[in-house]
Amino acid sequence: LFVGNHSQVSRVPVAIKVLDVNDNAPEFASEHEAFLCENGKPGQVIQIVSAIDKDDPKNGHYFLYSLLPEMVNNPNFTIKKNEGK
């Protein structure tokens, strides 16, 4: 409830333009289906993945990949950051 001098109250219409909305979820850059041979070697790269985001990047997009919590301590699979690619 406004209490005060009503002669000092004014109303002004304001227009707000939304420049970008995070309306696109990140997605893989291409479809991936990995195959691993039974004679695969430890440390062998089995798949390289990349992602895109169709929203306008202010400072570029950064994606973080991780294993599911139940897979973090699994010695058979790791995720490594591929710098510069």
N, CA, C and O atoms as a CHARMM CRD file, in Angstrom:
* protein
*
  340
    1    1 LEU  N      0.84500  -1.17500   0.00000 PROA 1      0.00000
    2    1 LEU  CA     0.00000   0.00000   0.00000 PROA 1      0.00000
    3    1 LEU  C      0.88600   1.23200   0.00000 PROA 1      0.00000
    4    1 LEU  O      1.80400   1.34100   0.81300 PROA 1      0.00000
    5    2 PHE  N      0.61300   2.16900  -0.91700 PROA 2      0.00000
    6    2 PHE  CA     1.39600   3.39600  -1.02400 PROA 2      0.00000
    7    2 PHE  C      0.83400   4.44000  -0.08200 PROA 2      0.00000
    8    2 PHE  O     -0.35700   4.75000  -0.11000 PROA 2      0.00000
    9    3 VAL  N      1.70600   4.97500   0.74800 PROA 3      0.00000
   10    3 VAL  CA     1.31700   6.05500   1.64000 PROA 3      0.00000
   11    3 VAL  C      2.24700   7.21600   1.35400 PROA 3      0.00000
   12    3 VAL  O      3.46200   7.07700   1.49100 PROA 3      0.00000
   13    4 GLY  N      1.71500   8.34000   0.96600 PROA 4      0.00000
   14    4 GLY  CA     2.54500   9.48700   0.66400 PROA 4      0.00000
   15    4 GLY  C      1.80000  10.45500  -0.22900 PROA 4      0.00000
   16    4 GLY  O      0.57300  10.41700  -0.31800 PROA 4      0.00000
   17    5 ASN  N      2.53100  11.30300  -0.87500 PROA 5      0.00000
   18    5 ASN  CA     1.97100  12.33900  -1.72400 PROA 5      0.00000
   19    5 ASN  C      1.72400  11.77100  -3.11300 PROA 5      0.00000
   20    5 ASN  O      2.67700  11.53700  -3.85700 PROA 5      0.00000
   21    6 HSD  N      0.47000  11.54300  -3.47800 PROA 6      0.00000
   22    6 HSD  CA     0.11500  10.96600  -4.77600 PROA 6      0.00000
   23    6 HSD  C      0.45100  11.89600  -5.94200 PROA 6      0.00000
   24    6 HSD  O      0.52500  11.43600  -7.08100 PROA 6      0.00000
   25    7 SER  N      0.65100  13.16500  -5.69300 PROA 7      0.00000
   26    7 SER  CA     0.98300  14.08300  -6.78100 PROA 7      0.00000
   27    7 SER  C      2.42100  13.87100  -7.25200 PROA 7      0.00000
   28    7 SER  O      2.79400  14.38700  -8.30500 PROA 7      0.00000
   29    8 GLN  N      3.24400  13.12200  -6.49800 PROA 8      0.00000
   30    8 GLN  CA     4.63000  12.86200  -6.87600 PROA 8      0.00000
   31    8 GLN  C      4.81400  11.47300  -7.47400 PROA 8      0.00000
   32    8 GLN  O      5.94400  11.01100  -7.63300 PROA 8      0.00000
   33    9 VAL  N      3.71900  10.80500  -7.80500 PROA 9      0.00000
   34    9 VAL  CA     3.77200   9.48100  -8.40200 PROA 9      0.00000
   35    9 VAL  C      3.56400   9.62200  -9.89200 PROA 9      0.00000
   36    9 VAL  O      2.67800  10.35300 -10.33600 PROA 9      0.00000
   37   10 SER  N      4.37600   8.92500 -10.66300 PROA 10     0.00000
   38   10 SER  CA     4.18100   8.90900 -12.11900 PROA 10     0.00000
   39   10 SER  C      4.36000   7.49200 -12.63100 PROA 10     0.00000
   40   10 SER  O      4.97500   6.64900 -11.97800 PROA 10     0.00000
   41   11 ARG  N      3.81700   7.25000 -13.80300 PROA 11     0.00000
   42   11 ARG  CA     3.92600   5.94200 -14.44000 PROA 11     0.00000
   43   11 ARG  C      4.51600   6.13000 -15.83100 PROA 11     0.00000
   44   11 ARG  O      4.15200   7.04700 -16.56700 PROA 11     0.00000
   45   12 VAL  N      5.44100   5.22900 -16.16800 PROA 12     0.00000
   46   12 VAL  CA     6.10400   5.29700 -17.46600 PROA 12     0.00000
   47   12 VAL  C      6.13500   3.89300 -18.04300 PROA 12     0.00000
   48   12 VAL  O      6.59000   2.96400 -17.37500 PROA 12     0.00000
   49   13 PRO  N      5.65800   3.71600 -19.28300 PROA 13     0.00000
   50   13 PRO  CA     5.77100   2.38800 -19.89400 PROA 13     0.00000
   51   13 PRO  C      7.23900   2.08400 -20.22900 PROA 13     0.00000
   52   13 PRO  O      7.97400   2.95500 -20.69200 PROA 13     0.00000
   53   14 VAL  N      7.64200   0.85200 -19.98900 PROA 14     0.00000
   54   14 VAL  CA     9.01600   0.42600 -20.25000 PROA 14     0.00000
   55   14 VAL  C      8.96800  -0.80000 -21.14400 PROA 14     0.00000
   56   14 VAL  O      8.21400  -1.73600 -20.88000 PROA 14     0.00000
   57   15 ALA  N      9.76700  -0.80000 -22.19700 PROA 15     0.00000
   58   15 ALA  CA     9.87200  -1.96100 -23.08700 PROA 15     0.00000
   59   15 ALA  C     11.20100  -2.65400 -22.80500 PROA 15     0.00000
   60   15 ALA  O     12.24300  -2.00300 -22.72600 PROA 15     0.00000
   61   16 ILE  N     11.16000  -3.97100 -22.65300 PROA 16     0.00000
   62   16 ILE  CA    12.36600  -4.76100 -22.40100 PROA 16     0.00000
   63   16 ILE  C     12.55800  -5.70200 -23.57300 PROA 16     0.00000
   64   16 ILE  O     11.66200  -6.47100 -23.92300 PROA 16     0.00000
   65   17 LYS  N     13.72900  -5.63200 -24.17400 PROA 17     0.00000
   66   17 LYS  CA    14.05400  -6.51400 -25.28100 PROA 17     0.00000
   67   17 LYS  C     15.02300  -7.57900 -24.78500 PROA 17     0.00000
   68   17 LYS  O     16.12400  -7.25700 -24.33600 PROA 17     0.00000
   69   18 VAL  N     14.61800  -8.85000 -24.86400 PROA 18     0.00000
   70   18 VAL  CA    15.48200  -9.95600 -24.45800 PROA 18     0.00000
   71   18 VAL  C     16.34900 -10.31600 -25.65700 PROA 18     0.00000
   72   18 VAL  O     15.83600 -10.71100 -26.70400 PROA 18     0.00000
   73   19 LEU  N     17.65000 -10.18100 -25.50400 PROA 19     0.00000
   74   19 LEU  CA    18.57000 -10.40700 -26.61500 PROA 19     0.00000
   75   19 LEU  C     18.89700 -11.87900 -26.82100 PROA 19     0.00000
   76   19 LEU  O     19.10600 -12.31200 -27.95400 PROA 19     0.00000
   77   20 ASP  N     18.94300 -12.64200 -25.75700 PROA 20     0.00000
   78   20 ASP  CA    19.26600 -14.05000 -25.89200 PROA 20     0.00000
   79   20 ASP  C     18.58700 -14.82200 -24.77500 PROA 20     0.00000
   80   20 ASP  O     18.53200 -14.37700 -23.62900 PROA 20     0.00000
   81   21 VAL  N     18.08700 -15.95700 -25.12900 PROA 21     0.00000
   82   21 VAL  CA    17.45600 -16.84200 -24.16800 PROA 21     0.00000
   83   21 VAL  C     18.13600 -18.19000 -24.30400 PROA 21     0.00000
   84   21 VAL  O     18.39200 -18.64300 -25.42000 PROA 21     0.00000
   85   22 ASN  N     18.42800 -18.82700 -23.21000 PROA 22     0.00000
   86   22 ASN  CA    19.04100 -20.14200 -23.26200 PROA 22     0.00000
   87   22 ASN  C     17.96300 -21.17300 -23.59100 PROA 22     0.00000
   88   22 ASN  O     17.54100 -21.95800 -22.74200 PROA 22     0.00000
   89   23 ASP  N     17.53800 -21.14200 -24.84200 PROA 23     0.00000
   90   23 ASP  CA    16.44200 -22.01400 -25.26100 PROA 23     0.00000
   91   23 ASP  C     16.91000 -23.25800 -26.01000 PROA 23     0.00000
   92   23 ASP  O     16.09200 -24.08600 -26.41200 PROA 23     0.00000
   93   24 ASN  N     18.20000 -23.39200 -26.19600 PROA 24     0.00000
   94   24 ASN  CA    18.74800 -24.58200 -26.86400 PROA 24     0.00000
   95   24 ASN  C     19.70000 -25.29200 -25.92200 PROA 24     0.00000
   96   24 ASN  O     20.67000 -24.70700 -25.44100 PROA 24     0.00000
   97   25 ALA  N     19.42000 -26.53800 -25.66900 PROA 25     0.00000
   98   25 ALA  CA    20.31600 -27.33000 -24.82400 PROA 25     0.00000
   99   25 ALA  C     21.54600 -27.73700 -25.62800 PROA 25     0.00000
  100   25 ALA  O     21.45600 -27.90500 -26.84400 PROA 25     0.00000
  101   26 PRO  N     22.69200 -27.89800 -24.97200 PROA 26     0.00000
  102   26 PRO  CA    23.86300 -28.41400 -25.69700 PROA 26     0.00000
  103   26 PRO  C     23.55800 -29.79800 -26.25800 PROA 26     0.00000
  104   26 PRO  O     22.76700 -30.55500 -25.69500 PROA 26     0.00000
  105   27 GLU  N     24.19500 -30.10500 -27.36500 PROA 27     0.00000
  106   27 GLU  CA    24.00900 -31.41700 -27.98800 PROA 27     0.00000
  107   27 GLU  C     25.31700 -31.85900 -28.61900 PROA 27     0.00000
  108   27 GLU  O     26.19700 -31.03900 -28.88300 PROA 27     0.00000
  109   28 PHE  N     25.44300 -33.15500 -28.86000 PROA 28     0.00000
  110   28 PHE  CA    26.65100 -33.64500 -29.51500 PROA 28     0.00000
  111   28 PHE  C     26.71800 -33.09700 -30.93300 PROA 28     0.00000
  112   28 PHE  O     25.69500 -32.96500 -31.60400 PROA 28     0.00000
  113   29 ALA  N     27.93600 -32.77600 -31.38900 PROA 29     0.00000
  114   29 ALA  CA    28.13200 -32.22000 -32.71800 PROA 29     0.00000
  115   29 ALA  C     27.75200 -33.21900 -33.80200 PROA 29     0.00000
  116   29 ALA  O     27.34700 -32.82100 -34.89400 PROA 29     0.00000
  117   30 SER  N     27.87700 -34.50100 -33.51700 PROA 30     0.00000
  118   30 SER  CA    27.46700 -35.54700 -34.46400 PROA 30     0.00000
  119   30 SER  C     27.06100 -36.78000 -33.67300 PROA 30     0.00000
  120   30 SER  O     27.36600 -36.90200 -32.48600 PROA 30     0.00000
  121   31 GLU  N     26.37900 -37.68100 -34.33600 PROA 31     0.00000
  122   31 GLU  CA    25.97200 -38.93400 -33.68400 PROA 31     0.00000
  123   31 GLU  C     27.21400 -39.77000 -33.38900 PROA 31     0.00000
  124   31 GLU  O     28.14300 -39.80900 -34.19500 PROA 31     0.00000
  125   32 HSD  N     27.23100 -40.43000 -32.25200 PROA 32     0.00000
  126   32 HSD  CA    28.37600 -41.24400 -31.86800 PROA 32     0.00000
  127   32 HSD  C     27.93700 -42.66400 -31.56000 PROA 32     0.00000
  128   32 HSD  O     26.92400 -42.89000 -30.89600 PROA 32     0.00000
  129   33 GLU  N     28.69900 -43.59600 -32.04300 PROA 33     0.00000
  130   33 GLU  CA    28.52800 -44.99700 -31.68700 PROA 33     0.00000
  131   33 GLU  C     29.92500 -45.58300 -31.62600 PROA 33     0.00000
  132   33 GLU  O     30.59600 -45.71300 -32.65000 PROA 33     0.00000
  133   34 ALA  N     30.36200 -45.93600 -30.43100 PROA 34     0.00000
  134   34 ALA  CA    31.73000 -46.40900 -30.24000 PROA 34     0.00000
  135   34 ALA  C     31.77300 -47.92800 -30.24400 PROA 34     0.00000
  136   34 ALA  O     30.85200 -48.59600 -29.77500 PROA 34     0.00000
  137   35 PHE  N     32.86500 -48.45900 -30.78600 PROA 35     0.00000
  138   35 PHE  CA    33.10200 -49.89800 -30.80700 PROA 35     0.00000
  139   35 PHE  C     34.46700 -50.15000 -30.19400 PROA 35     0.00000
  140   35 PHE  O     35.42200 -49.42400 -30.46900 PROA 35     0.00000
  141   36 LEU  N     34.55600 -51.15700 -29.37900 PROA 36     0.00000
  142   36 LEU  CA    35.81600 -51.51200 -28.73800 PROA 36     0.00000
  143   36 LEU  C     36.10000 -52.97600 -29.00900 PROA 36     0.00000
  144   36 LEU  O     35.29500 -53.84900 -28.68300 PROA 36     0.00000
  145   37 CYS  N     37.24300 -53.23500 -29.60500 PROA 37     0.00000
  146   37 CYS  CA    37.64300 -54.61600 -29.88800 PROA 37     0.00000
  147   37 CYS  C     38.10300 -55.29000 -28.60100 PROA 37     0.00000
  148   37 CYS  O     38.57900 -54.62900 -27.67900 PROA 37     0.00000
  149   38 GLU  N     37.95800 -56.59300 -28.54900 PROA 38     0.00000
  150   38 GLU  CA    38.33100 -57.33400 -27.33900 PROA 38     0.00000
  151   38 GLU  C     39.83000 -57.27600 -27.06500 PROA 38     0.00000
  152   38 GLU  O     40.25400 -57.50700 -25.93300 PROA 38     0.00000
  153   39 ASN  N     40.64100 -56.97100 -28.08100 PROA 39     0.00000
  154   39 ASN  CA    42.08300 -56.87000 -27.86600 PROA 39     0.00000
  155   39 ASN  C     42.53000 -55.40800 -27.73300 PROA 39     0.00000
  156   39 ASN  O     43.68200 -55.08300 -28.02300 PROA 39     0.00000
  157   40 GLY  N     41.62400 -54.53100 -27.29500 PROA 40     0.00000
  158   40 GLY  CA    41.96700 -53.12600 -27.07900 PROA 40     0.00000
  159   40 GLY  C     43.04100 -52.98300 -26.01900 PROA 40     0.00000
  160   40 GLY  O     43.09000 -53.76200 -25.06700 PROA 40     0.00000
  161   41 LYS  N     43.89000 -52.00000 -26.17900 PROA 41     0.00000
  162   41 LYS  CA    45.01200 -51.77300 -25.26500 PROA 41     0.00000
  163   41 LYS  C     44.64900 -50.73500 -24.20500 PROA 41     0.00000
  164   41 LYS  O     43.86600 -49.82300 -24.47200 PROA 41     0.00000
  165   42 PRO  N     45.21900 -50.87200 -22.99300 PROA 42     0.00000
  166   42 PRO  CA    45.00400 -49.84800 -21.96200 PROA 42     0.00000
  167   42 PRO  C     45.43800 -48.47400 -22.47500 PROA 42     0.00000
  168   42 PRO  O     46.49400 -48.34600 -23.09400 PROA 42     0.00000
  169   43 GLY  N     44.63200 -47.46100 -22.22000 PROA 43     0.00000
  170   43 GLY  CA    44.94800 -46.11000 -22.66100 PROA 43     0.00000
  171   43 GLY  C     44.53800 -45.81100 -24.09400 PROA 43     0.00000
  172   43 GLY  O     44.71100 -44.68700 -24.56200 PROA 43     0.00000
  173   44 GLN  N     44.00500 -46.78400 -24.78500 PROA 44     0.00000
  174   44 GLN  CA    43.60300 -46.59800 -26.17900 PROA 44     0.00000
  175   44 GLN  C     42.38100 -45.68200 -26.25600 PROA 44     0.00000
  176   44 GLN  O     41.42300 -45.86200 -25.50600 PROA 44     0.00000
  177   45 VAL  N     42.41400 -44.70800 -27.15700 PROA 45     0.00000
  178   45 VAL  CA    41.27600 -43.82100 -27.37200 PROA 45     0.00000
  179   45 VAL  C     40.22500 -44.59400 -28.13800 PROA 45     0.00000
  180   45 VAL  O     40.50300 -45.15200 -29.20000 PROA 45     0.00000
  181   46 ILE  N     39.00800 -44.62600 -27.59800 PROA 46     0.00000
  182   46 ILE  CA    37.94400 -45.35000 -28.30000 PROA 46     0.00000
  183   46 ILE  C     36.90200 -44.41200 -28.89800 PROA 46     0.00000
  184   46 ILE  O     36.14500 -44.81500 -29.78100 PROA 46     0.00000
  185   47 GLN  N     36.85200 -43.16200 -28.42800 PROA 47     0.00000
  186   47 GLN  CA    35.89200 -42.22500 -28.98900 PROA 47     0.00000
  187   47 GLN  C     36.28700 -40.80100 -28.62800 PROA 47     0.00000
  188   47 GLN  O     36.68300 -40.53100 -27.49500 PROA 47     0.00000
  189   48 ILE  N     36.18000 -39.89600 -29.58200 PROA 48     0.00000
  190   48 ILE  CA    36.35800 -38.46900 -29.32500 PROA 48     0.00000
  191   48 ILE  C     35.00900 -37.82200 -29.57700 PROA 48     0.00000
  192   48 ILE  O     34.41400 -38.00100 -30.63900 PROA 48     0.00000
  193   49 VAL  N     34.52700 -37.06700 -28.59200 PROA 49     0.00000
  194   49 VAL  CA    33.22700 -36.41700 -28.72100 PROA 49     0.00000
  195   49 VAL  C     33.39000 -34.90600 -28.63000 PROA 49     0.00000
  196   49 VAL  O     34.32500 -34.40500 -28.00600 PROA 49     0.00000
  197   50 SER  N     32.47100 -34.19500 -29.25600 PROA 50     0.00000
  198   50 SER  CA    32.41000 -32.73900 -29.13600 PROA 50     0.00000
  199   50 SER  C     30.95200 -32.33200 -29.10000 PROA 50     0.00000
  200   50 SER  O     30.07600 -33.06000 -29.56800 PROA 50     0.00000
  201   51 ALA  N     30.70800 -31.17000 -28.54500 PROA 51     0.00000
  202   51 ALA  CA    29.33900 -30.69200 -28.39700 PROA 51     0.00000
  203   51 ALA  C     29.21000 -29.29400 -28.97700 PROA 51     0.00000
  204   51 ALA  O     30.19900 -28.58300 -29.15300 PROA 51     0.00000
  205   52 ILE  N     27.98000 -28.91800 -29.26800 PROA 52     0.00000
  206   52 ILE  CA    27.66900 -27.57700 -29.75200 PROA 52     0.00000
  207   52 ILE  C     26.48500 -27.03900 -28.95200 PROA 52     0.00000
  208   52 ILE  O     25.72600 -27.80000 -28.35100 PROA 52     0.00000
  209   53 ASP  N     26.34600 -25.74200 -28.95600 PROA 53     0.00000
  210   53 ASP  CA    25.19500 -25.09400 -28.33200 PROA 53     0.00000
  211   53 ASP  C     24.74800 -24.00600 -29.29700 PROA 53     0.00000
  212   53 ASP  O     25.53100 -23.11500 -29.62600 PROA 53     0.00000
  213   54 LYS  N     23.52300 -24.06400 -29.74800 PROA 54     0.00000
  214   54 LYS  CA    23.01700 -23.13000 -30.75400 PROA 54     0.00000
  215   54 LYS  C     22.72100 -21.74900 -30.19000 PROA 54     0.00000
  216   54 LYS  O     22.42900 -20.82300 -30.94600 PROA 54     0.00000
  217   55 ASP  N     22.79200 -21.59600 -28.85800 PROA 55     0.00000
  218   55 ASP  CA    22.60500 -20.27600 -28.27400 PROA 55     0.00000
  219   55 ASP  C     23.82300 -19.41400 -28.55400 PROA 55     0.00000
  220   55 ASP  O     24.93100 -19.91600 -28.74100 PROA 55     0.00000
  221   56 ASP  N     23.59800 -18.11500 -28.57800 PROA 56     0.00000
  222   56 ASP  CA    24.65700 -17.15300 -28.87400 PROA 56     0.00000
  223   56 ASP  C     25.69900 -17.15900 -27.75900 PROA 56     0.00000
  224   56 ASP  O     25.37500 -16.84800 -26.61300 PROA 56     0.00000
  225   57 PRO  N     26.95100 -17.51000 -28.07800 PROA 57     0.00000
  226   57 PRO  CA    27.97000 -17.51900 -27.01900 PROA 57     0.00000
  227   57 PRO  C     28.48100 -16.10800 -26.71700 PROA 57     0.00000
  228   57 PRO  O     28.90200 -15.39000 -27.62400 PROA 57     0.00000
  229   58 LYS  N     28.44300 -15.72000 -25.46700 PROA 58     0.00000
  230   58 LYS  CA    28.99300 -14.41700 -25.07500 PROA 58     0.00000
  231   58 LYS  C     30.51700 -14.45800 -25.12600 PROA 58     0.00000
  232   58 LYS  O     31.14900 -13.56800 -25.69700 PROA 58     0.00000
  233   59 ASN  N     31.09900 -15.48500 -24.53300 PROA 59     0.00000
  234   59 ASN  CA    32.55500 -15.63200 -24.50500 PROA 59     0.00000
  235   59 ASN  C     32.96600 -17.01500 -24.99800 PROA 59     0.00000
  236   59 ASN  O     33.99200 -17.54800 -24.57600 PROA 59     0.00000
  237   60 GLY  N     32.18100 -17.58500 -25.87500 PROA 60     0.00000
  238   60 GLY  CA    32.45500 -18.93800 -26.33700 PROA 60     0.00000
  239   60 GLY  C     31.85000 -19.94100 -25.37700 PROA 60     0.00000
  240   60 GLY  O     31.61000 -19.62600 -24.21100 PROA 60     0.00000
  241   61 HSD  N     31.60800 -21.12000 -25.85000 PROA 61     0.00000
  242   61 HSD  CA    31.01800 -22.15100 -25.01500 PROA 61     0.00000
  243   61 HSD  C     32.09700 -23.03600 -24.42000 PROA 61     0.00000
  244   61 HSD  O     33.14200 -23.25600 -25.03200 PROA 61     0.00000
  245   62 TYR  N     31.84000 -23.53300 -23.23900 PROA 62     0.00000
  246   62 TYR  CA    32.75100 -24.44600 -22.56700 PROA 62     0.00000
  247   62 TYR  C     31.92600 -25.64300 -22.12000 PROA 62     0.00000
  248   62 TYR  O     30.89000 -25.47700 -21.47500 PROA 62     0.00000
  249   63 PHE  N     32.37100 -26.82800 -22.45100 PROA 63     0.00000
  250   63 PHE  CA    31.64900 -28.03800 -22.08400 PROA 63     0.00000
  251   63 PHE  C     32.51500 -28.88800 -21.17500 PROA 63     0.00000
  252   63 PHE  O     33.72600 -28.99400 -21.37200 PROA 63     0.00000
  253   64 LEU  N     31.89100 -29.48700 -20.18700 PROA 64     0.00000
  254   64 LEU  CA    32.58000 -30.36100 -19.25600 PROA 64     0.00000
  255   64 LEU  C     31.95300 -31.74100 -19.36600 PROA 64     0.00000
  256   64 LEU  O     30.73800 -31.89000 -19.24200 PROA 64     0.00000
  257   65 TYR  N     32.77500 -32.73600 -19.59700 PROA 65     0.00000
  258   65 TYR  CA    32.30800 -34.11600 -19.72200 PROA 65     0.00000
  259   65 TYR  C     32.73800 -34.87600 -18.47600 PROA 65     0.00000
  260   65 TYR  O     33.82400 -34.64600 -17.94300 PROA 65     0.00000
  261   66 SER  N     31.88400 -35.77900 -18.01500 PROA 66     0.00000
  262   66 SER  CA    32.24400 -36.58800 -16.85300 PROA 66     0.00000
  263   66 SER  C     31.52200 -37.92800 -16.91000 PROA 66     0.00000
  264   66 SER  O     30.50000 -38.08300 -17.57800 PROA 66     0.00000
  265   67 LEU  N     32.08700 -38.88400 -16.19000 PROA 67     0.00000
  266   67 LEU  CA    31.45000 -40.19300 -16.08000 PROA 67     0.00000
  267   67 LEU  C     30.34800 -40.12400 -15.03600 PROA 67     0.00000
  268   67 LEU  O     30.37100 -39.26500 -14.15400 PROA 67     0.00000
  269   68 LEU  N     29.39300 -41.02200 -15.13700 PROA 68     0.00000
  270   68 LEU  CA    28.36500 -41.12900 -14.11100 PROA 68     0.00000
  271   68 LEU  C     29.03100 -41.44100 -12.77700 PROA 68     0.00000
  272   68 LEU  O     30.07200 -42.09800 -12.74900 PROA 68     0.00000
  273   69 PRO  N     28.44400 -40.97800 -11.66200 PROA 69     0.00000
  274   69 PRO  CA    29.08600 -41.21600 -10.36000 PROA 69     0.00000
  275   69 PRO  C     29.43500 -42.67600 -10.10200 PROA 69     0.00000
  276   69 PRO  O     30.47500 -42.95700  -9.50600 PROA 69     0.00000
  277   70 GLU  N     28.60400 -43.60200 -10.53000 PROA 70     0.00000
  278   70 GLU  CA    28.89300 -45.01600 -10.29100 PROA 70     0.00000
  279   70 GLU  C     30.02900 -45.54400 -11.17100 PROA 70     0.00000
  280   70 GLU  O     30.50800 -46.65800 -10.95500 PROA 70     0.00000
  281   71 MET  N     30.46300 -44.76000 -12.15700 PROA 71     0.00000
  282   71 MET  CA    31.54600 -45.17800 -13.04500 PROA 71     0.00000
  283   71 MET  C     32.87200 -44.47500 -12.74400 PROA 71     0.00000
  284   71 MET  O     33.89200 -44.81600 -13.34300 PROA 71     0.00000
  285   72 VAL  N     32.87900 -43.51200 -11.84000 PROA 72     0.00000
  286   72 VAL  CA    34.08300 -42.71700 -11.57500 PROA 72     0.00000
  287   72 VAL  C     35.26200 -43.57700 -11.15300 PROA 72     0.00000
  288   72 VAL  O     36.38900 -43.31900 -11.57700 PROA 72     0.00000
  289   73 ASN  N     35.03400 -44.57900 -10.34100 PROA 73     0.00000
  290   73 ASN  CA    36.13000 -45.42400  -9.85600 PROA 73     0.00000
  291   73 ASN  C     36.36000 -46.67000 -10.70200 PROA 73     0.00000
  292   73 ASN  O     37.12200 -47.55300 -10.30700 PROA 73     0.00000
  293   74 ASN  N     35.71600 -46.75200 -11.85300 PROA 74     0.00000
  294   74 ASN  CA    35.90400 -47.88700 -12.75700 PROA 74     0.00000
  295   74 ASN  C     37.23400 -47.70100 -13.48700 PROA 74     0.00000
  296   74 ASN  O     37.38600 -46.72700 -14.22400 PROA 74     0.00000
  297   75 PRO  N     38.19400 -48.59900 -13.30800 PROA 75     0.00000
  298   75 PRO  CA    39.50800 -48.42900 -13.93100 PROA 75     0.00000
  299   75 PRO  C     39.50400 -48.67900 -15.44300 PROA 75     0.00000
  300   75 PRO  O     40.50800 -48.41900 -16.10600 PROA 75     0.00000
  301   76 ASN  N     38.40800 -49.17100 -15.99100 PROA 76     0.00000
  302   76 ASN  CA    38.37600 -49.51500 -17.40900 PROA 76     0.00000
  303   76 ASN  C     38.07500 -48.33600 -18.32300 PROA 76     0.00000
  304   76 ASN  O     38.37100 -48.40000 -19.51600 PROA 76     0.00000
  305   77 PHE  N     37.49600 -47.26100 -17.79500 PROA 77     0.00000
  306   77 PHE  CA    37.14200 -46.12500 -18.63600 PROA 77     0.00000
  307   77 PHE  C     37.52000 -44.82500 -17.95400 PROA 77     0.00000
  308   77 PHE  O     37.30800 -44.66000 -16.75200 PROA 77     0.00000
  309   78 THR  N     38.07900 -43.90500 -18.72200 PROA 78     0.00000
  310   78 THR  CA    38.40800 -42.57100 -18.22500 PROA 78     0.00000
  311   78 THR  C     38.02900 -41.56200 -19.29700 PROA 78     0.00000
  312   78 THR  O     37.86700 -41.90100 -20.46900 PROA 78     0.00000
  313   79 ILE  N     37.89600 -40.33800 -18.87300 PROA 79     0.00000
  314   79 ILE  CA    37.64200 -39.22800 -19.79900 PROA 79     0.00000
  315   79 ILE  C     38.81400 -38.28200 -19.66800 PROA 79     0.00000
  316   79 ILE  O     39.18900 -37.89800 -18.56000 PROA 79     0.00000
  317   80 LYS  N     39.39600 -37.90300 -20.79600 PROA 80     0.00000
  318   80 LYS  CA    40.50900 -36.96800 -20.78900 PROA 80     0.00000
  319   80 LYS  C     40.14200 -35.76600 -21.64200 PROA 80     0.00000
  320   80 LYS  O     39.50800 -35.90000 -22.68800 PROA 80     0.00000
  321   81 LYS  N     40.54900 -34.58900 -21.18200 PROA 81     0.00000
  322   81 LYS  CA    40.31700 -33.35000 -21.91600 PROA 81     0.00000
  323   81 LYS  C     41.26400 -33.31500 -23.11000 PROA 81     0.00000
  324   81 LYS  O     42.46500 -33.55000 -22.97400 PROA 81     0.00000
  325   82 ASN  N     40.71500 -33.02100 -24.26300 PROA 82     0.00000
  326   82 ASN  CA    41.49600 -32.95300 -25.50000 PROA 82     0.00000
  327   82 ASN  C     41.79200 -31.48400 -25.78400 PROA 82     0.00000
  328   82 ASN  O     41.01600 -30.81400 -26.46600 PROA 82     0.00000
  329   83 GLU  N     42.89900 -30.98700 -25.27000 PROA 83     0.00000
  330   83 GLU  CA    43.25500 -29.57100 -25.39700 PROA 83     0.00000
  331   83 GLU  C     43.44900 -29.15600 -26.84100 PROA 83     0.00000
  332   83 GLU  O     44.08300 -29.86200 -27.62600 PROA 83     0.00000
  333   84 GLY  N     42.89500 -27.99900 -27.18400 PROA 84     0.00000
  334   84 GLY  CA    43.14200 -27.40100 -28.49200 PROA 84     0.00000
  335   84 GLY  C     42.41900 -28.04500 -29.65100 PROA 84     0.00000
  336   84 GLY  O     42.76200 -27.76800 -30.80000 PROA 84     0.00000
  337   85 LYS  N     41.44900 -28.88000 -29.41100 PROA 85     0.00000
  338   85 LYS  CA    40.72900 -29.52900 -30.51100 PROA 85     0.00000
  339   85 LYS  C     39.28700 -29.14500 -30.45100 PROA 85     0.00000
  340   85 LYS  O     38.49600 -29.58100 -31.28700 PROA 85     0.00000
